[in-house]
């Protein structure tokens, strides 16, 4: 197409110069406002990130968790501000954005129904990170299974159990989580002796073992409190159970201390002529 007809068609498509200038100014203002809003939101997110990191300044996991939340919030702010700016720019250019908004609403509704599980996992992940329920390296128990946390993302957590198997667990599936790596651990060491044995003599032997254990510097440094003999815990059938309790920091101290206590109690009771019913539990 050429000549007057082509010129008229081109003129109908391209607005007049004044209109083009006005549209350009409005688009530039929209971009500038969107940029300023995004920067302002980023400042707020940065402030929140610093507050979260400062709440537990001595923890490297706290800083990592704050950075993860900051990245998620920044991405969300960029998507929202960028989407709003794009829609406004299309309206400035003369597009009818109402069908676009309606279609986006229907599409969002359909995606929302189809991705309910994913949305639930993401929300649960945000709460896990924000509430510091567990971090990388923690030993946790989920649905009766114990594993170490190797990685945490917004949607899922990666766990490795005792056998070395790796489990990828959606965050939304974690109903009740037991964290074994916070504060302190307490383990019970039970000496099971025959019901016909002298309980007072057995208690005396156990207290002597515990006294010697508490006096050793290498074990005293690894327990939070002196090991205690709580006494006769239960009597049933042909056995009597004497309970000893050790409390340590999370990690390997409690299992190692309890193993050493079992060995010493078994040796001391056998040396005193007190017969164990089956074994030291």
C-alpha positions in Angstrom: 0.0 0.0 0.0 1.4 3.4 -1.0 0.3 6.9 -1.7 -2.4 8.9 0.2 -4.1 5.7 1.4 -1.0 4.4 3.1 -0.3 7.8 4.7 -3.8 8.0 6.1 -3.4 4.5 7.5 -0.1 5.3 9.1 -1.5 8.5 10.5 -4.4 6.6 12.1 -2.0 4.2 13.8 0.6 6.6 15.0 -0.8 9.4 17.3 0.1 13.0 16.8 3.3 14.4 18.0 1.8 16.2 21.0 0.1 13.0 22.0 3.3 11.0 21.6 5.1 13.4 23.8 2.4 13.2 26.4 2.4 9.4 26.3 6.2 9.3 26.6 6.2 11.6 29.6 3.5 9.5 31.3 5.4 6.3 30.6 8.6 7.8 31.9 6.8 9.0 35.1 5.3 5.6 35.6 8.7 3.9 35.3 10.3 6.5 37.6 7.5 6.1 40.2 7.7 2.3 40.0 11.5 2.5 40.5 11.1 4.8 43.6 8.4 2.6 45.1 10.6 -0.5 44.5 13.6 1.1 46.1 11.4 2.2 49.1 10.1 -1.3 49.5 13.6 -2.7 49.3 14.7 -0.3 52.1 11.9 -1.6 54.3 12.8 -5.2 53.5 16.5 -4.5 54.3 15.4 -3.0 57.6 13.4 -6.1 58.4 16.3 -8.3 57.3 18.7 -6.5 59.6 16.3 -6.8 62.6 15.9 -10.5 62.1 19.7 -11.0 61.8 20.3 -8.8 64.9 17.8 -10.8 67.0 20.4 -13.6 67.1 23.6 -11.9 66.1 25.8 -14.8 67.2 24.0 -17.3 65.0 25.2 -17.8 61.4 21.9 -19.6 60.7 20.0 -16.5 61.7 21.8 -14.3 59.1 21.2 -17.0 56.5 17.5 -17.1 57.3 17.2 -13.4 57.2 18.9 -13.3 53.8 16.6 -15.9 52.5 13.5 -14.1 53.6 14.9 -10.8 52.2 15.4 -12.3 48.8 11.9 -13.7 48.8 10.3 -10.4 49.8 12.4 -8.4 47.3 11.3 -10.7 44.5 7.7 -10.4 45.6 7.9 -6.6 45.7 9.5 -6.5 42.2 6.8 -8.7 40.7 4.0 -6.6 42.2 5.4 -3.2 41.4 6.5 -4.3 37.9 3.1 -5.8 37.1 1.3 -2.7 38.3 3.6 -0.5 36.2 3.2 -2.6 33.1 -0.6 -2.5 33.3 -0.5 1.3 33.7 1.9 1.7 30.8 -0.4 -0.4 28.6 -3.3 1.8 29.6 -1.3 5.0 28.8 -0.5 3.5 25.3 -4.2 3.2 24.7 -4.8 -0.5 25.4 -8.0 -1.6 27.1 -6.6 -3.3 30.1 -10.0 -4.4 31.5 -10.1 -7.7 29.5 -6.5 -8.2 30.5 -7.2 -7.8 34.2 -10.3 -10.0 33.9 -8.3 -12.7 32.2 -5.5 -12.4 34.7 -8.0 -12.8 37.5 -9.5 -15.9 36.0 -6.0 -17.3 35.2 -4.9 -16.5 38.8 -8.0 -18.2 40.2 -7.4 -21.3 38.1 -3.7 -21.4 39.0 -4.6 -20.9 42.6 -7.0 -23.9 42.6 -4.4 -26.0 40.8 -1.5 -25.0 43.0 -3.0 -25.1 46.4 -0.5 -27.6 47.6 2.5 -25.6 46.3 1.1 -22.4 47.9 0.6 -24.2 51.2 4.2 -25.5 51.1 5.5 -22.0 50.4 3.5 -20.4 53.2 4.7 -23.1 55.6 8.3 -22.6 54.5 8.0 -18.9 55.2 6.8 -19.6 58.7 9.6 -22.2 59.3 12.2 -19.6 58.3 10.5 -16.7 60.2 10.0 -18.6 63.4 13.3 -20.4 63.2 11.7 -23.8 63.9 14.9 -25.5 62.7 18.0 -24.7 60.7 20.6 -26.6 58.6 22.4 -29.1 60.8 19.6 -29.6 63.3 18.6 -33.1 64.3 14.8 -33.2 64.0 12.0 -35.8 64.3 9.1 -35.8 61.9 6.3 -38.5 62.0 8.5 -40.7 64.1 11.6 -40.5 61.8 14.8 -38.8 62.9 17.0 -37.0 60.4 19.5 -34.2 60.1 18.5 -31.1 58.1 20.8 -30.6 55.1 18.9 -27.8 53.3 15.9 -25.6 53.7 14.0 -23.8 50.8 10.7 -22.0 50.7 8.9 -25.1 49.3 10.7 -28.1 50.9 13.4 -29.3 53.3 16.1 -31.8 52.6 16.8 -34.3 55.4 19.3 -37.2 55.7 18.5 -40.0 58.1 20.9 -42.4 60.0 21.2 -44.8 57.1 22.3 -41.9 54.8 19.0 -41.8 52.9 18.0 -38.4 51.7 14.4 -37.3 52.1 12.8 -34.3 50.3 9.9 -33.2 52.5 7.4 -30.5 51.4 7.2 -27.9 54.2 3.4 -28.2 54.2 3.6 -31.8 55.2 5.4 -31.0 58.5 2.7 -31.0 61.1 4.6 -31.7 64.3 8.4 -31.2 64.3 10.6 -32.2 67.3 13.9 -30.4 67.3 16.6 -32.3 69.2 19.3 -29.7 68.7 18.0 -26.8 70.8 19.0 -26.0 74.4 19.9 -29.3 76.0 19.3 -33.0 75.9 18.5 -35.4 78.7 19.0 -39.2 78.6 18.1 -41.8 81.1 20.5 -44.7 81.8 18.6 -47.5 83.5 20.3 -50.3 85.4 18.0 -53.4 85.4 18.7 -55.8 88.2 16.9 -58.9 89.4 14.0 -58.3 91.7 15.6 -60.6 94.3 18.7 -58.4 94.6 19.5 -55.9 97.3 18.1 -52.6 96.0 19.8 -50.5 98.7 23.2 -52.1 97.9 22.6 -51.5 94.1 21.7 -47.9 94.7 24.9 -47.4 96.8 27.0 -48.9 94.0 25.3 -46.7 91.4 25.9 -43.6 93.5 29.5 -44.5 93.8 29.9 -44.9 90.0 28.1 -41.6 89.4 30.3 -39.8 92.0 33.5 -41.0 90.3 32.1 -40.1 86.9 31.2 -36.5 88.0 34.7 -36.1 89.5 36.5 -36.7 86.2 37.4 -33.4 84.4 36.9 -34.7 80.9 33.3 -35.7 81.7 32.5 -32.8 84.0 33.2 -30.4 81.1 30.8 -32.3 78.8 27.7 -32.3 81.0 25.6 -29.4 82.0 24.7 -30.8 85.4 26.3 -33.5 87.6 24.9 -36.9 86.7 22.1 -37.9 89.2 20.8 -41.2 90.5 17.1 -40.8 90.7 16.5 -44.1 92.4 14.2 -47.1 91.8 12.2 -46.2 88.7 10.0 -49.3 88.5 9.5 -52.8 89.7 7.9 -55.4 87.5 8.0 -59.2 87.1 11.5 -60.4 87.9 13.4 -57.1 87.5 14.0 -53.8 89.3 15.0 -50.7 87.4 17.3 -48.0 88.8 17.4 -44.8 86.8 20.4 -42.5 86.3 20.0 -39.3 84.3 22.6 -37.2 82.3 21.9 -33.7 80.8 24.2 -32.2 78.2 24.3 -29.8 75.3 22.7 -31.1 72.0 25.0 -33.3 70.0 27.1 -36.3 70.8 27.9 -35.6 74.5 24.7 -37.2 75.9 25.0 -40.5 73.9 28.7 -40.8 74.7 28.2 -40.1 78.3 25.3 -42.5 78.6 27.3 -45.3 76.9 30.2 -44.7 79.4 27.8 -44.8 82.3 26.3 -48.1 81.1 29.7 -49.6 80.9 30.7 -48.5 84.4 27.4 -49.4 86.0 27.5 -52.9 84.5 31.1 -53.4 85.7 30.5 -52.0 89.2 27.3 -54.0 89.7 28.9 -57.2 88.5 31.9 -56.6 90.7 29.6 -56.1 93.7 27.9 -59.4 93.0 24.6 -57.9 92.0 23.1 -59.7 89.1 21.5 -57.8 86.3 18.1 -59.0 85.0 18.9 -58.7 81.3 21.0 -55.7 80.4 21.6 -52.1 81.1 19.1 -50.2 78.9 
